[in-house]
Amino acid sequence: MGRGRQKAKHTKIARELKYDVHSVNFGSLERELGHPSDDAYVDKWADQVEDEDEDESPSYSYEKA
């Protein structure tokens, strides 16, 4: 496709996007984005990872050889 035809196609698409009236279903969008509820935050992965505070001994050492 030549540059002229390509530019014409992009111009056509840009005009359609600019002047087309889009109907937005805000209720569906809100459900999809996961509107936060008043529930407290629950970490669903907490039982799979150990807490860092439980292990008192550091996993690194600063000893010089």
LOKE-381301 format. One line per 3 residues: number of its first residue (from 1); for each residue x, y, z of N, C-alpha, C. Coordinates in Angstrom, 3 decimals. Atoms other than C-alpha are relative to their C-alpha. Layout:
NUM> X/Y/Z/X/Y/Z/X/Y/Z; ...
//
This chain:
1> 0.855/-1.168/0.000/0.000/0.000/0.000/0.902/1.232/0.000; -0.799/-1.216/0.088/1.427/3.370/-0.964/-0.264/0.937/1.156; 0.106/-0.945/-1.113/1.931/6.240/1.448/-1.293/0.807/-0.076
4> 1.231/-0.778/0.154/-1.018/8.201/0.034/-1.226/-0.776/0.439; 1.147/0.837/-0.386/-3.459/5.340/0.465/0.035/-0.289/1.499; -0.144/0.272/-1.427/-2.088/4.585/3.919/-0.435/1.217/0.824
7> 0.379/-1.214/-0.710/-2.476/8.209/5.020/-1.505/0.221/-0.073; 1.443/-0.158/0.153/-6.021/8.323/3.649/-0.756/-0.951/0.931; 0.641/0.971/-0.877/-6.910/5.185/5.568/0.093/0.442/1.456
10> -0.167/-0.469/-1.371/-5.476/6.573/8.814/-0.870/1.226/0.269; 0.847/-1.183/-0.151/-7.318/9.875/8.254/-1.452/-0.415/0.162; 1.376/0.493/-0.083/-10.582/8.000/7.715/-0.279/-0.587/1.383
13> 0.180/0.627/-1.309/-10.120/5.981/10.895/-0.005/1.066/1.094; -0.061/-1.067/-0.998/-9.180/9.103/12.891/-1.301/0.785/0.041; 1.286/-0.714/0.055/-12.337/10.896/11.718/-1.116/-0.825/0.614
16> 1.026/0.867/-0.577/-14.489/7.909/12.634/0.095/0.000/1.517; -0.180/0.013/-1.445/-13.001/7.832/16.122/-0.361/1.347/0.627; 0.248/-1.333/-0.538/-13.323/11.594/16.571/-1.482/0.355/0.014
19> 1.365/-0.472/0.150/-16.879/12.105/15.365/-1.059/-1.053/0.300; 0.971/1.039/-0.287/-18.538/8.775/16.125/-0.482/0.139/1.442; 0.560/-0.076/-1.341/-20.863/8.849/19.105/0.025/-1.404/0.586
22> -0.136/1.297/-0.640/-19.918/6.010/21.387/-0.939/-0.073/1.193; 0.831/0.196/-1.183/-22.394/4.648/23.871/0.784/-0.871/0.974; -0.793/0.687/-1.010/-20.706/3.577/27.067/-0.944/-0.511/1.083
25> 0.769/0.587/-1.087/-22.282/1.210/29.549/0.849/0.125/1.265; -0.827/-0.282/-1.166/-20.856/2.665/32.759/-0.166/-1.046/1.095; 0.212/1.048/-0.998/-22.417/-0.025/34.955/0.870/-1.212/-0.288
28> -0.830/1.131/0.392/-20.643/-2.762/33.017/1.472/0.331/0.187; -1.389/-0.429/-0.160/-17.396/-0.792/33.031/0.403/-0.004/1.471; -0.281/-0.030/-1.430/-17.608/-0.312/36.786/0.186/-1.414/0.552
31> -0.140/1.392/-0.442/-18.119/-4.059/37.347/1.306/-0.605/-0.515; -1.223/0.554/0.594/-15.233/-4.893/35.002/1.245/0.516/0.701; -1.163/-0.589/-0.649/-12.828/-2.528/36.729/0.062/-0.354/1.479
34> -0.018/0.442/-1.388/-13.791/-3.931/40.116/-0.141/1.144/0.974; 0.263/-1.097/-0.919/-15.333/-1.059/42.007/0.262/-0.473/1.426; -0.332/0.451/-1.354/-13.903/-1.261/45.541/-1.216/0.053/0.914
37> 1.097/0.024/-0.968/-16.358/-2.240/48.217/0.535/0.454/1.358; -0.395/-0.438/-1.331/-16.264/-1.357/51.890/0.697/-1.097/0.789; -0.651/1.110/-0.693/-14.741/-4.747/52.767/1.470/0.318/0.236
40> -1.414/-0.172/-0.311/-11.339/-4.808/54.402/0.839/-0.784/-1.003; -0.900/0.671/0.932/-8.374/-5.833/52.274/0.333/-1.391/0.523; -0.323/1.372/-0.358/-7.838/-9.588/52.287/1.057/-0.487/-0.982
43> -1.081/0.500/0.837/-4.555/-11.003/51.012/-0.262/-1.467/-0.301; 0.356/1.373/0.335/-5.552/-14.146/49.142/1.217/-0.901/-0.152; -1.221/0.795/0.138/-1.906/-15.294/48.839/0.757/-0.117/1.323
46> -0.709/-0.036/-1.275/-0.990/-14.868/52.525/0.343/-1.381/0.525; -0.269/1.327/-0.536/-1.205/-18.563/53.327/1.074/-0.740/-0.789; -0.991/0.672/0.826/1.282/-19.453/50.574/1.417/0.539/0.191
49> -1.304/-0.636/-0.185/4.141/-17.160/51.644/0.249/0.186/1.488; -0.345/-0.199/-1.396/5.950/-17.100/54.965/0.208/1.485/0.270; -0.236/-1.382/-0.394/6.058/-13.817/56.836/1.487/0.221/0.195
52> -1.417/-0.313/-0.161/9.442/-12.116/56.819/0.362/0.169/1.473; -0.274/-0.249/-1.413/9.128/-11.292/60.529/0.167/-1.287/0.799; -0.079/1.254/-0.740/8.861/-14.928/61.574/1.428/-0.515/0.103
55> -1.376/0.483/0.015/12.472/-15.692/60.652/0.900/1.071/0.596; -0.832/-0.992/-0.688/14.663/-13.843/63.183/1.435/0.006/-0.501; -1.388/0.051/0.456/17.994/-15.028/61.757/0.083/0.501/-1.441
58> -0.117/-0.517/1.367/19.150/-13.123/58.679/0.526/-1.072/-0.951; -0.425/0.990/0.988/19.697/-15.099/55.506/1.305/0.415/-0.672; -1.250/-0.477/0.562/22.850/-13.135/54.729/1.046/0.096/1.104
61> -1.075/-0.058/-0.977/26.207/-12.871/56.433/1.016/1.045/-0.440; -0.999/-1.013/0.296/28.722/-10.040/56.683/1.404/-0.443/0.407; -1.299/0.498/-0.440/31.621/-12.245/57.760/1.052/0.208/-1.083
64> -1.100/-0.181/0.941/34.952/-11.375/56.168/0.897/-1.222/0.059; -0.849/1.201/0.058/37.194/-14.226/55.046/1.453/0.368/0.184
//
